Amino acid sequence: MKARALPALIAALLLPVTQAHGEGLMDVYRKALSYDSELAAARAARQAREAAVAESRAPLLPQLDAFGESTYTELNTVDGHVTNHEYGLQLSQPLFRANAWYGFQASQKQSKVAAAELSRAEQGLMLKVAEQYFNVLRAKDELDTAQAQEAALRRQWEQAKERYDVGLVATTEVEEARAGYDASRSQRIAAQSQLDIERESLARLTGQFPETLERLETDFPISSPEPANPKAWAQTALEQNWELKAQQLTVDATREQLSAARSEHLPTLDLFARVQRQHQDNDFDLPATGAPGAPIPTNPMDEYPRTDTTIGLSLNIPLYSGGGTQAGVRRVRAESEQAQRNLDTVRRNVRLDARSLFRRITTNIQTINAQRQTIVSRRSALDATRAGYEVGTRNIVEVLDAEQNYYVALRDYANARYDYVLNTLRLKQVAGTLSPQDLQGLDRWLSATAPGIERLARQVTREERQDNGDQTPDQ
């Protein structure tokens, strides 16, 4: 997306909207736009750089100064004093100031750096909001799974006690069931704590604690990135990544600064015009004419007041400044080299990130498909293990393991879907194409009525069994 279009889209998102039953991704993003301090700091930095451009241009433009001076002089040859008044205006126009010109060019580059950094911060906020939003959903799924597992293991423990009371099992099985139930309680407590932490982290971005977040719909489409080629994504990233653009502009700015530092050796030439008015106030006695040894002064009032107009050129040639100019050149040259090396690092990282994220998304897609089948398989294994325990062919440890495996499959499936969503957004950010429209598109697949983790598992199980031709109802 072009840099000019992104702020317009963001501004449109700040318009008030009617909130649904739960907070969606766009609701959270709108709050973060007006609250996030890092984005506000990036905006302020851009404004400062824009002002700096005008500031650096000033030495190249005409300068108008007013001046004035009054002096008091005691006369030795006569008894009295003279007060001289001088004031006027001076207009100067720089004709040749290489250091100021290169400084102006560097300031323009730095302004573009700030604009690129702002676009990078805007995309970064989109990604941070999405990551934290789904981290909250991930933690909520973890808690729901832990609660469901705790309830299931509690029932298992109660059934073991009932079977022990009628002499069907040994006390060992009761203790095993109790140990599994106690472990599930610990997991549930940890999951609740993690959910609170994630909600705190989301509130840090928006300034408000979310009440209820909308969940991802079951039929959320899972597809490969387009174009389906990691090299194409890497090439797009090298052309459009905002971090890379900012670093390239930083290199350009340091080159202009190096030219400015070198030009400190060069002379400067200014054209100036000055209008100056002078007059005197006199208080003295003239000596008698013909007195021996007494000079006959000229009356200063014969020449004052008067107005002088001067036009000329001012040339300044720097010869030696204590070695500061040479030291400045060495410093800026090193900074330019540093910026170039940073650019090489960013370019390599961007290329690697684009290719790596593309492959992670491909892996996420395969993992999602595999985890769907895993849920079905482990649910069938759990049902079979429970049935075997009822007839005495399986022990309580096997039942507990089957319970644990089933709920692990649920968590892994939910996490794989979230990983796919976030890696897709990360890939677009690295490519420099992430925009509010991507969040809007994702927001359409979020709903307050979307199923929780267990209902999602039942729906997945039903769909997989129907695809396999199995009409066995869910238990």
Secondary structure, DSSP 8 states (H G I E B T S, - for coil): --TTHHHHHHHHHTS-----SSB-HHHHHHHHHHH-HHHHHHHHHHHHHHHHHHHHHGGGS-EEEEEEEEEEEEETTTEEEEEEEEEEEEEEEEEE-HHHHHHHHHHHHHHHHHHHHHHHHHHHHHHHHHHHHHHHHHHHHHHHHHHHHHHHHHHHHHHHHHHHHTTSS-HHHHHHHHHHHHHHHHHHHHHHHHHHHHHHHHHHHHSS--S-B-EE-TT------SS--HHHHHHHHHHH-HHHHHHHHHHHHHHHHHHHHHGGGS-EEEEEEEEEEEEEEEEEE---TT-TT------GGGT-SEEEEEEEEEEE-----TTHHHHHHHHHHHHHHHHHHHHHHHHHHHHHHHHHHHHHHHHHHHHHHHHHHHHHHHHHHHHHHHHHHHHTSS-HHHHHHHHHHHHHHHHHHHHHHHHHHHHHHHHHHHHT---HHHHHHHHTTEETTS--HHHHHHHHHHHHHHHTT------
